[in-house]
Each structure stands twice: as C-alpha cells, then as structure tokens.
C-alpha cells in the first residue's frame, strides 16, 4: 500500500437525479483528487430520473474510509433523500450534506479532502466554492508588499497552462505547507489553495505567473511551484 493510500481521507458522495450527471461530476472530482473516494449516486433503481434512497445509504457507507463523508446534491428532492439517508446512519455526525454548487463544490471538496482536511473543512470548502473566483489585485492584501514575502516569476511550460488538473496539483501542493500563497496573472490574483480560483485566472501555457508566499514554508512553497511548472505539471 502506498503512503497516499494509507491516509484516511474524507469521502464524497454525489447525489443527482441523473446518473450521467452524477458520474460526470464524480469523474471530474477524481481527476483533481485521485486518492479520494468519490461515489456517484444518480437516477432511480429503474434507470430513470430521480433519486434512490437505498443507493444513497449504501454509498455513504462505502465512501467512509474513517474520516467521514461530504454529500453534495443537485436539486431539492435529492437533498431530502441525502438527509434522510444520513439520519438513518448509526452516527449521522460522520456525514455532512452541504449546500453548494454541484460541480464547483465537488471539485473544491475533493481537493480539500486530497490534502487531508477534516470533515468540517472539506464541507466548508464545498460551501464556499461559489465565491472562489479570482479578484482584481487592488481589492486584496498585496502580499508582494508584505515584509519577508517570497516571490517568483514562474513560466507555465505546459501547453494549456492552469487548467483543471494543473490547478488542482498546485493547490494540493500548497495545502501541504504552512504558507499563504497568492498566484497573480495580469491584473488578477487568486488564493493558491483554491483550485477554482486558480482556474479562473485563465493563465495559458507559455505565459508567466507571479507567485507570492508568506509564512514558515514560504520559500518551500515557491520552490515546489517552480518545480511543478518546470516539469509541465506532469501533463
């Protein structure tokens, strides 16, 4: 067993009225967080549109590797089904049904879970996903002006730049360190811990981003990001 596989991470369950939608969201989340259990539950037992209470109950149990499960849903009745399933569990406190945008919430939660965040933090990541767009630099603290900040210009050597998978890899790398990291492209900047905000920068391959870090592991954070970029984010 690998070291990554031995870590107990929060699992995810995606509840949708459509099996195709649930499967697609789960597939995307797994691309961001390959070591997280993400289980889709979509459609009725007969294969139609709707939700299946029994299937949700089973998925909750299967997704719990010891750290709990975050449950996301698409529509109100899916939420009702998810909440009923959680209430029927032996320990409902191990599960969190979150009110979040389905796709963005699943991606944010998966990345947080991949980094080893506990259940409350994974749930919060999902719930805050709708507000993770990049912002104009003047509206945020300018970390490049903070004393002892470490910064670097980093060339994106991969063809497509900070698209989904590289953004997730960068965010996971930052999550492992004791550092606050901002990535800037043009007039916008994003919290490097947020995969959605990084993607929102639309930084293409062949262009440079500015990485600014503060905190105990600031130098290591910048070094790791530079290394990721040099090897093309493993694309």
PyMOL commands that set and color helices and strands:
alter all, ss='L'
color gray80, all
select helices_A, chain A and resi 3-6+19-32+53-63+76-87+92-94+102-114+119-127+129-131+137-139+143-145+164-175+195-200+218-230+232-234
alter helices_A, ss='H'
color red, helices_A
select strands_A, chain A and resi 11-16+38-42+69-73+95-97+135-136+150-155+180-185+188-191+208-214
alter strands_A, ss='S'
color yellow, strands_A
deselect
rebuild
show_as cartoon
